[in-house]
Amino acid sequence: MSTVPEIYQTGMKHLAGADLLVDFSNVEAVDSSAVSMLLAWTRAAQKQGRNLQVENMPDGLKSLAHLYGVDAMLAA
């Protein structure tokens, strides 16, 4: 949760000019803030006509997204 605000802003800046590839392969732990961040990036990408691609999504993140009913909305 503590790293999400900075990562979120970096992703938003990137989306302003290009598609965004998010690779979770080096992520050790996630919580609901990661789901929120991905949803915000998804909405921003759609609004700006960009593509968001998510790779190596951890099982814990997939589980949270499913629990919240937003797994179909996230590019995984």
PyRosetta script that sets phi, psi and omega in degrees:
from pyrosetta import init, pose_from_sequence

init()
pose = pose_from_sequence("MSTVPEIYQTGMKHLAGADLLVDFSNVEAVDSSAVSMLLAWTRAAQKQGRNLQVENMPDGLKSLAHLYGVDAMLAA")
pose.set_psi(1, -33.9)
pose.set_omega(1, -176.2)
pose.set_phi(2, -71.1)
pose.set_psi(2, -23.5)
pose.set_omega(2, -178.0)
pose.set_phi(3, -93.1)
pose.set_psi(3, -13.5)
pose.set_omega(3, -174.4)
pose.set_phi(4, -61.4)
pose.set_psi(4, -45.6)
pose.set_omega(4, -177.3)
pose.set_phi(5, -56.0)
pose.set_psi(5, -44.8)
pose.set_omega(5, -179.7)
pose.set_phi(6, -68.4)
pose.set_psi(6, -43.8)
pose.set_omega(6, 179.5)
pose.set_phi(7, -65.1)
pose.set_psi(7, -40.2)
pose.set_omega(7, 178.3)
pose.set_phi(8, -58.3)
pose.set_psi(8, -49.0)
pose.set_omega(8, -179.0)
pose.set_phi(9, -62.5)
pose.set_psi(9, -40.0)
pose.set_omega(9, 177.8)
pose.set_phi(10, -61.6)
pose.set_psi(10, -44.8)
pose.set_omega(10, 178.2)
pose.set_phi(11, -62.5)
pose.set_psi(11, -41.7)
pose.set_omega(11, 179.6)
pose.set_phi(12, -64.5)
pose.set_psi(12, -41.0)
pose.set_omega(12, 177.6)
pose.set_phi(13, -62.8)
pose.set_psi(13, -41.1)
pose.set_omega(13, 179.6)
pose.set_phi(14, -65.1)
pose.set_psi(14, -43.1)
pose.set_omega(14, -179.3)
pose.set_phi(15, -63.2)
pose.set_psi(15, -22.2)
pose.set_omega(15, 179.3)
pose.set_phi(16, -65.4)
pose.set_psi(16, -22.2)
pose.set_omega(16, -176.7)
pose.set_phi(17, -128.5)
pose.set_psi(17, -6.0)
pose.set_omega(17, -175.2)
pose.set_phi(18, -163.9)
pose.set_psi(18, 169.8)
pose.set_omega(18, 172.8)
pose.set_phi(19, -66.4)
pose.set_psi(19, 164.1)
pose.set_omega(19, -177.2)
pose.set_phi(20, -126.2)
pose.set_psi(20, 126.9)
pose.set_omega(20, 173.1)
pose.set_phi(21, -108.7)
pose.set_psi(21, 122.2)
pose.set_omega(21, 180.0)
pose.set_phi(22, -111.6)
pose.set_psi(22, 120.0)
pose.set_omega(22, -178.7)
pose.set_phi(23, -114.2)
pose.set_psi(23, 115.5)
pose.set_omega(23, -178.1)
pose.set_phi(24, -91.6)
pose.set_psi(24, 12.4)
pose.set_omega(24, -173.1)
pose.set_phi(25, -61.2)
pose.set_psi(25, -26.9)
pose.set_omega(25, -179.9)
pose.set_phi(26, -101.4)
pose.set_psi(26, 8.3)
pose.set_omega(26, -179.5)
pose.set_phi(27, -84.6)
pose.set_psi(27, 128.6)
pose.set_omega(27, -177.0)
pose.set_phi(28, -95.8)
pose.set_psi(28, -28.6)
pose.set_omega(28, -178.1)
pose.set_phi(29, -149.3)
pose.set_psi(29, 144.9)
pose.set_omega(29, 177.3)
pose.set_phi(30, -134.7)
pose.set_psi(30, 160.3)
pose.set_omega(30, 173.2)
pose.set_phi(31, -141.8)
pose.set_psi(31, -170.3)
pose.set_omega(31, -175.5)
pose.set_phi(32, -62.7)
pose.set_psi(32, -22.0)
pose.set_omega(32, 178.2)
pose.set_phi(33, -65.8)
pose.set_psi(33, -29.1)
pose.set_omega(33, 176.6)
pose.set_phi(34, -68.1)
pose.set_psi(34, -38.1)
pose.set_omega(34, 176.5)
pose.set_phi(35, -63.0)
pose.set_psi(35, -45.7)
pose.set_omega(35, 179.3)
pose.set_phi(36, -60.6)
pose.set_psi(36, -42.7)
pose.set_omega(36, 179.3)
pose.set_phi(37, -62.4)
pose.set_psi(37, -45.7)
pose.set_omega(37, 179.5)
pose.set_phi(38, -63.4)
pose.set_psi(38, -39.9)
pose.set_omega(38, 177.5)
pose.set_phi(39, -63.6)
pose.set_psi(39, -41.7)
pose.set_omega(39, 178.9)
pose.set_phi(40, -64.4)
pose.set_psi(40, -43.0)
pose.set_omega(40, 177.6)
pose.set_phi(41, -64.4)
pose.set_psi(41, -38.8)
pose.set_omega(41, 179.2)
pose.set_phi(42, -61.2)
pose.set_psi(42, -47.2)
pose.set_omega(42, 178.6)
pose.set_phi(43, -62.3)
pose.set_psi(43, -42.8)
pose.set_omega(43, -179.9)
pose.set_phi(44, -65.3)
pose.set_psi(44, -41.7)
pose.set_omega(44, 179.5)
pose.set_phi(45, -62.4)
pose.set_psi(45, -44.2)
pose.set_omega(45, 179.1)
pose.set_phi(46, -62.8)
pose.set_psi(46, -43.7)
pose.set_omega(46, -178.2)
pose.set_phi(47, -64.0)
pose.set_psi(47, -34.4)
pose.set_omega(47, -176.4)
pose.set_phi(48, -96.6)
pose.set_psi(48, 2.7)
pose.set_omega(48, -180.0)
pose.set_phi(49, 69.9)
pose.set_psi(49, 29.5)
pose.set_omega(49, -179.9)
pose.set_phi(50, -104.9)
pose.set_psi(50, 165.3)
pose.set_omega(50, 175.1)
pose.set_phi(51, -105.3)
pose.set_psi(51, 140.8)
pose.set_omega(51, 174.4)
pose.set_phi(52, -118.8)
pose.set_psi(52, 123.7)
pose.set_omega(52, 178.3)
pose.set_phi(53, -121.1)
pose.set_psi(53, 132.5)
pose.set_omega(53, -179.9)
pose.set_phi(54, -115.8)
pose.set_psi(54, 128.6)
pose.set_omega(54, 178.8)
pose.set_phi(55, -121.1)
pose.set_psi(55, 150.8)
pose.set_omega(55, 174.9)
pose.set_phi(56, 55.5)
pose.set_psi(56, 42.3)
pose.set_omega(56, 179.1)
pose.set_phi(57, -65.2)
pose.set_psi(57, 125.0)
pose.set_omega(57, 179.9)
pose.set_phi(58, -62.7)
pose.set_psi(58, 149.8)
pose.set_omega(58, 179.4)
pose.set_phi(59, -57.5)
pose.set_psi(59, -36.3)
pose.set_omega(59, 179.4)
pose.set_phi(60, -62.9)
pose.set_psi(60, -37.5)
pose.set_omega(60, 178.6)
pose.set_phi(61, -71.5)
pose.set_psi(61, -40.2)
pose.set_omega(61, 176.1)
pose.set_phi(62, -60.9)
pose.set_psi(62, -41.6)
pose.set_omega(62, -180.0)
pose.set_phi(63, -64.3)
pose.set_psi(63, -43.8)
pose.set_omega(63, 178.0)
pose.set_phi(64, -63.5)
pose.set_psi(64, -43.9)
pose.set_omega(64, 179.5)
pose.set_phi(65, -61.6)
pose.set_psi(65, -39.9)
pose.set_omega(65, 177.7)
pose.set_phi(66, -66.4)
pose.set_psi(66, -43.6)
pose.set_omega(66, 179.8)
pose.set_phi(67, -58.1)
pose.set_psi(67, -40.9)
pose.set_omega(67, -179.0)
pose.set_phi(68, -84.3)
pose.set_psi(68, -3.6)
pose.set_omega(68, 178.1)
pose.set_phi(69, 73.7)
pose.set_psi(69, 25.7)
pose.set_omega(69, -178.4)
pose.set_phi(70, -118.4)
pose.set_psi(70, 9.5)
pose.set_omega(70, -176.8)
pose.set_phi(71, -60.4)
pose.set_psi(71, -35.3)
pose.set_omega(71, 179.0)
pose.set_phi(72, -70.1)
pose.set_psi(72, -22.1)
pose.set_omega(72, -178.4)
pose.set_phi(73, -81.2)
pose.set_psi(73, -22.1)
pose.set_omega(73, -176.1)
pose.set_phi(74, -89.9)
pose.set_psi(74, 135.1)
pose.set_omega(74, 177.3)
pose.set_phi(75, -76.8)
pose.set_psi(75, 108.9)
pose.set_omega(75, -178.4)
pose.set_phi(76, -129.6)
pose.dump_pdb("model.pdb")
